Amino acid sequence: MNKAAYNVISAIGKEKAEQIFFQVMRYYLNNNSQFSDMRDAMVQATSSLYPNEKNTLIAVNNAYAAVGIGEMIPSASQDNTRVNSNYYLVPDSQVRELDFYDYVGFREIPTYENGSIYN
C-alpha cells in the first residue's frame, strides 16, 4: 500500500492525492477491506472528485496496477476503471466516533440508500 500511495502521489500530485485518500479513508473503507477494495475505492473517489479528469483516474488506477492490484490501462481510450461494488456515503451528522484502538469483534453498521438508513 505504501508503494501504491507513493505511485499515486507521484502521478497526480500531493494535493489531489490528499483529497482522494481523505475521501477513501472517511467514506469507502472499513475494517474488512482488502487491498483490492482500496484500489476500487481510490478509483471511485477519484471519479467522484475529478469526474472530468480521465487521465487522473487512469493514473490512480495504474498506480495500483504497478504494484499488482488491478490491470494497467495504457491510454485514455481504454477505460476499465468501473468499480464492481456499490459504496454509500455516510453523512457527516451520522459519524459519531471512530475508535480503532479498542475495536474487538464485529458490529452491524447501518447502510444508507438515498439518504435513509436501512439494515
MARLO-24587 format. One record per residue (C-alpha): residue number from 1; residue in one letter; z, y, x. Coordinates in steps of 0.05 Angstrom, whole numbers, plus 32768, in hexadecimal, padded with zeros to 4 digits. Layout:
{site NUM,"a",{Z,Y,X}},
...
***
This chain:
{site 1,"m",{8000,8000,8000}},
{site 2,"n",{800E,8030,8039}},
{site 3,"k",{7FC9,8026,8056}},
{site 4,"a",{7FA9,802F,8011}},
{site 5,"a",{7FD1,806F,8007}},
{site 6,"y",{7FBB,8088,804C}},
{site 7,"n",{7F73,8078,8039}},
{site 8,"v",{7F79,809E,7FF7}},
{site 9,"i",{7F97,80DC,8019}},
{site 10,"s",{7F62,80DA,8050}},
{site 11,"a",{7F2A,80D4,801D}},
{site 12,"i",{7F3D,8107,7FE9}},
{site 13,"g",{7F72,8134,8009}},
{site 14,"k",{7FBC,813B,8003}},
{site 15,"e",{7FBF,8168,7FC5}},
{site 16,"k",{7F94,813B,7F98}},
{site 17,"a",{7FB6,80FC,7FB3}},
{site 18,"e",{7FFB,8119,7FA3}},
{site 19,"q",{7FE6,8127,7F5B}},
{site 20,"i",{7FCA,80E2,7F52}},
{site 21,"f",{8005,80BD,7F71}},
{site 22,"f",{8035,80E6,7F48}},
{site 23,"q",{8012,80D3,7F07}},
{site 24,"v",{800E,808A,7F1B}},
{site 25,"m",{8057,8085,7F2F}},
{site 26,"r",{806F,80AB,7EF2}},
{site 27,"y",{8044,808D,7EBB}},
{site 28,"y",{801E,804F,7ECF}},
{site 29,"l",{8049,801E,7EF6}},
{site 30,"n",{8088,7FF7,7EE9}},
{site 31,"n",{80B3,7FC4,7F0F}},
{site 32,"n",{8082,7F8C,7EFE}},
{site 33,"s",{8045,7FB0,7F1B}},
{site 34,"q",{801C,7F8D,7F50}},
{site 35,"f",{7FEE,7FA9,7F86}},
{site 36,"s",{7FB2,7FA2,7F58}},
{site 37,"d",{7FD8,7FC9,7F22}},
{site 38,"m",{7FE1,8002,7F54}},
{site 39,"r",{7F97,8004,7F62}},
{site 40,"d",{7F86,8003,7F18}},
{site 41,"a",{7FBA,8039,7F0A}},
{site 42,"m",{7F9F,8064,7F42}},
{site 43,"v",{7F58,805F,7F27}},
{site 44,"q",{7F70,806E,7EE0}},
{site 45,"a",{7F9A,80AA,7EF6}},
{site 46,"t",{7F61,80C5,7F21}},
{site 47,"s",{7F32,80BE,7EE6}},
{site 48,"s",{7F63,80E4,7EB9}},
{site 49,"l",{7F73,811B,7EEA}},
{site 50,"y",{7F2D,8125,7F06}},
{site 51,"p",{7EFD,810D,7ED0}},
{site 52,"n",{7EC1,8133,7EEC}},
{site 53,"e",{7ECB,811D,7F35}},
{site 54,"k",{7EA9,80D9,7F3A}},
{site 55,"n",{7EAB,80DC,7F86}},
{site 56,"t",{7EF7,80E4,7F85}},
{site 57,"l",{7EFD,80A8,7F57}},
{site 58,"i",{7ED1,807E,7F85}},
{site 59,"a",{7EF8,8095,7FC2}},
{site 60,"v",{7F39,807E,7FA3}},
{site 61,"n",{7F1B,803C,7F8E}},
{site 62,"n",{7EFE,8031,7FD4}},
{site 63,"a",{7F40,8043,7FF5}},
{site 64,"y",{7F5F,8006,7FD4}},
{site 65,"a",{7F21,7FDB,7FDE}},
{site 66,"a",{7F27,7FE9,8029}},
{site 67,"v",{7F69,7FC4,802A}},
{site 68,"g",{7F50,7F8B,8000}},
{site 69,"i",{7F64,7FA2,7FBA}},
{site 70,"g",{7F27,7FA8,7F8D}},
{site 71,"e",{7EDD,7FAE,7F9E}},
{site 72,"m",{7EBB,7FE4,7FC7}},
{site 73,"i",{7E8C,8013,7FA2}},
{site 74,"p",{7E55,8028,7FD1}},
{site 75,"s",{7E3C,8065,7FAA}},
{site 76,"a",{7E47,808F,7F6C}},
{site 77,"s",{7E0F,806A,7F4A}},
{site 78,"q",{7E37,8029,7F49}},
{site 79,"d",{7E77,8032,7F21}},
{site 80,"n",{7EA6,7FF8,7F14}},
{site 81,"t",{7EE5,8021,7F11}},
{site 82,"r",{7EF7,8012,7EC9}},
{site 83,"v",{7F3E,7FF9,7EC1}},
{site 84,"n",{7F49,7FB8,7E9C}},
{site 85,"s",{7F8E,7FCB,7E81}},
{site 86,"n",{7FA5,8000,7E50}},
{site 87,"y",{7FDA,802F,7E69}},
{site 88,"y",{8005,805B,7E3C}},
{site 89,"l",{8023,809C,7E51}},
{site 90,"v",{806C,80A8,7E42}},
{site 91,"p",{8079,80EF,7E2A}},
{site 92,"d",{80A9,8116,7E58}},
{site 93,"s",{80DC,811B,7E20}},
{site 94,"q",{80E1,80CF,7E1D}},
{site 95,"v",{80F3,80C6,7E67}},
{site 96,"r",{813E,80C4,7E6B}},
{site 97,"e",{814F,80A1,7EAD}},
{site 98,"l",{812F,807E,7EE7}},
{site 99,"d",{815F,8051,7F0C}},
{site 100,"f",{8141,8024,7F40}},
{site 101,"y",{8180,8015,7F67}},
{site 102,"d",{81AA,7FF1,7F34}},
{site 103,"y",{8172,7FD1,7F0D}},
{site 104,"v",{817F,7F87,7EFE}},
{site 105,"g",{8155,7F5B,7ED1}},
{site 106,"f",{8123,7F72,7E9D}},
{site 107,"r",{8129,7F9D,7E60}},
{site 108,"e",{80F9,7FAD,7E28}},
{site 109,"i",{80D5,7FEF,7E30}},
{site 110,"p",{80B7,8010,7DF2}},
{site 111,"t",{806C,8018,7DF3}},
{site 112,"y",{8049,8056,7DDA}},
{site 113,"e",{800A,8058,7DB1}},
{site 114,"n",{7FEE,8098,7D94}},
{site 115,"g",{8030,80BC,7DA2}},
{site 116,"s",{805D,808B,7D7C}},
{site 117,"i",{8089,8052,7D96}},
{site 118,"y",{807A,800A,7D85}},
{site 119,"n",{8099,7FCA,7DA1}},
***
